[in-house]
């Protein structure tokens, strides 16, 4: 029995007393290794948490092994690792401290996995210091499948989504070869036909004619036919592109998410200040208070400029005080100075009588900003988090957007579609960060994408915005809204007309372009961005050799573009699986030359022999 999940499991890689490691392919055709904890073991208190904690610990280790997707709440919890990253599933079981046995190499890929003994009766699971992290599989990710998935088989919502993640080592079925039946042989009819105009008696006895060399000319003709047939077949093979198979089908959504998702950035702002009594200026607490703001953004210039949500990086004064008061209230609850049921009342009372300042009452609170690509962690200020600064913000009346700059000039750039024609009923894709973890400070944030439809228009202050029928989640604010070509048509924002304030409003591109002009920033793709798009075109067209070369160059010039690395590995795997043949191989040229040479030599020999016989 294969485990349940969003994968097609191809064969078992190994097993342990508490679970199995599998090789599998996701819905986007990308290859992964999956560690599956036995359902019986997962039901034993502590093992599910240990399994999740070990996965998180591997992702944070000095030699990190981040996972692509996971479901720690399933009956049989599982964690999926990109196959190009190595034996992630095996490392996870070894991190649990259990014995791991690789599957014997003689077992066929399609055979049932080796039997694994029942989980041991244990009183306590192995100790894991890191907290468990849950990251359920995304419908299309990212990208990819991706991200990001980008990960949508192809992301039919996929990205593809996706998701939209892709990998060598997957066994394939041998290609069936049908041999042509032998040509039927027809025997010639022997014997001359009778001549009705001859008489039985000849008046003149003719001389004996020279023997006819029919066999010689038949041999020459046969040799010519064989050589021409071989050469013609080789040239037909060349003209048809060899034995190359057509590329697998893909969706426009997968390609669009693959193009845009690498530019997505997780933005986190840490604001530190003092809550003071409005009348006296006395701090409510002697130590400063820090609170966090989290949202999405996307890179729009090769210098590292990012468009994001204005209220995320520069909240209104009352919003900032409210955030700080909730942090203070939770601290007082931990110190037993405030009842947990009185938190909301505490905030409602104090927000009217306090101000939030810097160290000095005349100063603004301190603001620190950080950005992360790909899989992001909450409250992270060290690498791979990239420090940044706020360049410009526009209030709600102007568009609710902000421009920040990260200290990295090698980030993938998104392309704005300044001529986008978005109408009611237009299909778009939303891309942003999301998490299912309850504690935002320790949460893992992943790139997710979702197909949406424009349902009409709305307003944001005096600004007209698009409204769509679905959203990704609260942290997607500031994320991308893209068309089927992967170009940006707007930025995600709260829909103030909804009671939930969901991120179903899209601030259109003209507002974003106006902010960039005011800041003197040009939205222009760099060489790495162009190489990346060219490599994706080659991949989706089935030109895998070109895709490998171009995607590798793009990844070298933009190291944070993990989607480029994923699709490069996909291209290598497709070459191996489909047996791609490009160009005219050297052996074919040698064969044709040899056949031609043999034909010339044979003709010369046969003609010389014919001349010699004629002279006799």
Secondary structure as UniProt FT lines:
FT   STRAND          8..16
FT   TURN            17..18
FT   STRAND          19..25
FT   TURN            27..28
FT   STRAND          31..37
FT   HELIX           39..42
FT   TURN            45..46
FT   HELIX           47..60
FT   TURN            62..63
FT   STRAND          69..71
FT   TURN            72..73
FT   TURN            75..76
FT   STRAND          78..82
FT   HELIX           83..85
FT   HELIX           88..95
FT   TURN            96..97
FT   STRAND          100..102
FT   TURN            105..106
FT   TURN            109..110
FT   STRAND          141..143
FT   TURN            144..145
FT   STRAND          150..151
FT   TURN            159..161
FT   TURN            196..197
FT   HELIX           214..239
FT   TURN            240..243
FT   HELIX           252..260
FT   HELIX           261..263
FT   STRAND          264..277
FT   TURN            278..280
FT   STRAND          289..299
FT   TURN            302..303
FT   STRAND          305..309
FT   HELIX           310..313
FT   HELIX           317..334
FT   TURN            335..336
FT   HELIX           340..342
FT   HELIX           343..350
FT   TURN            351..353
FT   STRAND          354..357
FT   TURN            361..362
FT   STRAND          366..372
FT   STRAND          376..377
FT   TURN            378..379
FT   TURN            383..384
FT   STRAND          386..393
FT   TURN            396..399
FT   STRAND          401..406
FT   TURN            418..419
FT   TURN            424..425
FT   STRAND          427..434
FT   TURN            440..442
FT   STRAND          444..460
FT   TURN            461..462
FT   STRAND          463..468
FT   HELIX           474..476
FT   TURN            477..478
FT   STRAND          480..482
FT   TURN            484..485
FT   STRAND          488..493
FT   TURN            496..497
FT   TURN            499..500
FT   STRAND          505..508
FT   HELIX           509..519
FT   HELIX           527..540
FT   TURN            541..542
FT   HELIX           544..557
FT   TURN            559..560
FT   HELIX           562..578
FT   HELIX           586..615
//
